[in-house]
Amino acid sequence: MPLFAFEGRQPDVSPAAWIAPTATLVGDVRVEAEASIWYGAVLRADFGPILVRRGANIQDGSILHGGSDPVTEVGEGATIGHLCVVHGAVIGAEALVGNGATVLDGAIVGRRSLVAAGCTVPPAMIIGDGMLAAGVPARIAGEVTAGGKQWVETNPSLYRELARRHAAGARPVPEPQAGDESTGMAHRGLDGLPSPGRPAASGRREPAIRP
């Protein structure tokens, strides 16, 4: 996993956390036990620390940038969905920030609250415990209910278990070597025939297959 020190401060990751090999952590990032940082996520703590509390998950492609006031924090069991931006904000315990949402400087997302997918939480907004925020800019839409409540309640344990599976079962695929017979299918279509314009096994060039 790419971990980078910055001006004398370096990531501090619990041995019981899981960091995907393509996630990037820079500077004063602290990741507690059972937390998970997923593929392509970037946590850059140069203006201030980033705290990822126990059992929280930062999903694929999300970006967290730390500030000093408030300190960027993802609370215990909280979820940051895919492709989110959290910029100098506080996410409460077991809160869920939906896919593609943005939470801006000084915002506070309360415990077990839900930020809807694609939402933009403006600077300094406070979302109370158990509340749903939606829209651009975000507005309080009421309490978290029904399906949203189920996601908030079940996602922490789901992602802790999924992180254990990835830690045990995800492995890089070796780069193919020239002349390796195992790479032959890379030059064939789904029907097993040579792809259009590719050399056939005999060395002759097959014509493009047309309907």
C-alpha positions as CSV (number, residue, x, y, z in Angstrom):
1,M,0.0,0.0,0.0
2,P,1.4,3.5,-0.8
3,L,2.0,5.3,2.5
4,F,3.9,8.6,2.4
5,A,5.4,10.7,5.2
6,F,4.9,14.5,4.9
7,E,7.0,17.0,6.8
8,G,7.9,14.4,9.5
9,R,4.3,13.1,9.9
10,Q,3.4,9.6,8.6
11,P,0.3,7.4,8.5
12,D,-0.4,5.3,11.6
13,V,-2.4,2.3,10.7
14,S,-3.6,-0.4,13.1
15,P,-2.4,-3.9,12.2
16,A,-6.1,-4.9,12.5
17,A,-7.2,-2.5,9.8
18,W,-7.2,-3.3,6.1
19,I,-5.8,-0.9,3.5
20,A,-6.2,-1.8,-0.2
21,P,-3.0,-2.0,-2.1
22,T,-4.0,0.8,-4.4
23,A,-5.2,3.2,-1.7
24,T,-2.9,6.2,-0.9
25,L,-2.3,7.7,2.6
26,V,-0.2,10.8,3.0
27,G,0.9,12.5,6.2
28,D,-0.9,12.5,9.6
29,V,-3.5,9.8,8.8
30,R,-4.6,7.6,11.7
31,V,-6.6,4.4,10.9
32,E,-8.0,2.4,13.8
33,A,-8.6,-1.4,14.1
34,E,-11.2,-3.0,11.8
35,A,-11.4,0.1,9.6
36,S,-11.0,-0.4,5.8
37,I,-9.7,1.9,3.1
38,W,-10.6,0.7,-0.3
39,Y,-9.1,0.6,-3.8
40,G,-8.1,4.0,-5.3
41,A,-9.0,6.0,-2.2
42,V,-6.8,8.9,-1.3
43,L,-6.4,10.3,2.2
44,R,-4.1,13.4,2.3
45,A,-3.4,14.9,5.7
46,D,-1.2,17.8,5.1
47,F,-3.2,20.8,6.5
48,G,-4.4,18.7,9.4
49,P,-4.9,15.1,10.7
50,I,-7.4,12.6,9.3
51,L,-8.9,10.2,11.8
52,V,-10.6,7.0,10.7
53,R,-12.2,5.4,13.7
54,R,-12.7,1.8,14.5
55,G,-14.7,-0.2,11.9
56,A,-15.2,2.8,9.5
57,N,-14.9,2.2,5.8
58,I,-13.7,4.6,3.1
59,Q,-14.8,3.1,-0.2
60,D,-13.3,3.0,-3.7
61,G,-12.1,6.3,-5.3
62,S,-13.1,8.6,-2.4
63,I,-10.9,11.5,-1.4
64,L,-10.4,12.9,2.1
65,H,-8.4,16.0,2.7
66,G,-7.6,17.0,6.2
67,G,-8.0,20.4,7.8
68,S,-7.1,21.7,11.2
69,D,-10.5,23.2,12.3
70,P,-12.3,20.9,12.6
71,V,-10.0,17.9,12.4
72,T,-11.3,15.6,9.6
73,E,-12.8,12.6,11.3
74,V,-14.7,9.5,10.1
75,G,-16.5,8.1,13.2
76,E,-16.6,4.6,14.5
77,G,-18.5,2.3,12.0
78,A,-19.2,5.2,9.6
79,T,-19.3,4.7,5.8
80,I,-17.9,6.9,3.1
81,G,-19.3,5.5,-0.2
82,H,-17.7,5.3,-3.6
83,L,-16.3,8.4,-5.2
84,C,-17.0,10.8,-2.3
85,V,-15.2,13.9,-1.2
86,V,-14.9,14.7,2.5
87,H,-13.0,18.0,2.9
88,G,-12.2,19.2,6.4
89,A,-15.5,17.7,7.9
90,V,-16.6,15.4,10.7
91,I,-18.6,12.3,10.0
92,G,-20.4,10.8,13.0
93,A,-20.4,7.2,14.2
94,E,-22.2,4.8,11.9
95,A,-23.3,7.7,9.6
96,L,-23.4,6.9,5.9
97,V,-22.2,9.2,3.1
98,G,-23.8,8.0,-0.1
99,N,-22.0,7.4,-3.4
100,G,-20.6,10.5,-5.1
101,A,-21.6,12.9,-2.3
102,T,-19.4,15.9,-1.2
103,V,-19.1,17.1,2.4
104,L,-17.3,20.4,2.7
105,D,-15.3,22.3,5.2
106,G,-16.6,22.5,8.8
107,A,-19.7,20.4,8.1
108,I,-20.8,18.0,10.8
109,V,-22.7,14.8,9.9
110,G,-24.4,13.4,12.9
111,R,-24.4,9.9,14.3
112,R,-26.4,7.4,12.2
113,S,-27.4,10.1,9.7
114,L,-27.5,9.6,6.0
115,V,-26.1,11.9,3.3
116,A,-27.9,10.9,0.0
117,A,-25.9,9.9,-3.1
118,G,-24.8,12.9,-5.2
119,C,-25.5,15.3,-2.4
120,T,-23.4,18.4,-1.6
121,V,-23.2,19.3,2.1
122,P,-22.1,23.0,2.2
123,P,-19.5,24.4,4.5
124,A,-20.4,24.5,8.2
125,M,-23.8,22.7,7.8
126,I,-24.8,20.5,10.8
127,I,-26.8,17.4,10.1
128,G,-28.4,16.1,13.3
129,D,-28.2,12.6,14.5
130,G,-30.4,10.2,12.6
131,M,-31.3,12.7,9.9
132,L,-31.4,12.4,6.1
133,A,-29.8,15.2,4.0
134,A,-30.4,15.3,0.2
135,G,-29.9,17.7,-2.7
136,V,-27.5,20.3,-4.0
137,P,-27.0,22.1,-1.8
138,A,-28.1,19.7,0.9
139,R,-31.3,20.2,2.8
140,I,-32.7,18.2,5.7
141,A,-35.3,15.9,4.4
142,G,-36.4,14.4,7.7
143,E,-35.4,11.3,9.7
144,V,-33.7,8.3,8.1
145,T,-36.4,5.7,7.5
146,A,-37.1,2.4,5.7
147,G,-34.4,1.3,3.3
148,G,-32.0,4.1,4.2
149,K,-32.2,3.1,7.9
150,Q,-31.5,-0.5,6.9
151,W,-28.3,0.6,5.0
152,V,-27.2,2.7,8.0
153,E,-27.7,-0.2,10.4
154,T,-26.2,-3.0,8.4
155,N,-23.4,-1.5,6.3
156,P,-20.7,-1.3,9.1
157,S,-20.8,-5.1,9.8
158,L,-21.1,-5.9,6.1
159,Y,-18.0,-3.9,5.2
160,R,-16.0,-5.3,8.1
161,E,-16.7,-8.8,6.8
162,L,-16.0,-7.8,3.2
163,A,-12.6,-6.3,4.2
164,R,-11.7,-9.6,5.9
165,R,-12.5,-11.4,2.6
166,H,-10.4,-9.0,0.5
167,A,-7.5,-9.3,3.0
168,A,-7.6,-13.0,2.7
169,G,-8.6,-13.5,-1.0
170,A,-7.5,-10.5,-3.2
171,R,-4.2,-11.1,-5.0
172,P,-2.5,-9.3,-7.9
173,V,-2.8,-11.0,-11.3
174,P,0.8,-11.6,-12.7
175,E,1.7,-9.7,-15.9
176,P,1.5,-12.0,-18.9
177,Q,4.9,-13.1,-20.3
178,A,5.6,-13.1,-24.1
179,G,5.0,-16.5,-25.5
180,D,3.0,-17.6,-22.5
181,E,0.3,-20.0,-23.7
182,S,-2.0,-18.9,-20.8
183,T,-2.3,-15.5,-22.5
184,G,-3.7,-17.0,-25.7
185,M,-7.3,-16.1,-25.0
186,A,-6.3,-12.4,-24.7
187,H,-6.0,-12.5,-28.5
188,R,-9.3,-14.2,-29.0
189,G,-12.9,-13.1,-28.9
190,L,-15.5,-14.5,-26.5
191,D,-16.3,-17.2,-29.1
192,G,-12.7,-18.5,-29.1
193,L,-12.0,-17.2,-32.6
194,P,-9.1,-14.8,-33.3
195,S,-10.0,-11.2,-32.8
196,P,-10.4,-9.1,-35.9
197,G,-7.0,-8.1,-37.3
198,R,-5.0,-10.4,-35.0
199,P,-2.6,-12.9,-36.4
200,A,-4.0,-16.5,-36.5
201,A,-2.0,-19.3,-35.0
202,S,-0.5,-20.2,-38.4
203,G,0.9,-16.7,-38.7
204,R,-1.6,-15.7,-41.4
205,R,-3.8,-12.7,-40.7
206,E,-7.4,-13.6,-40.3
207,P,-10.0,-11.4,-42.0
208,A,-12.3,-9.3,-39.8
209,I,-15.3,-11.3,-38.8
210,R,-18.4,-9.6,-40.1
211,P,-22.1,-10.3,-39.4
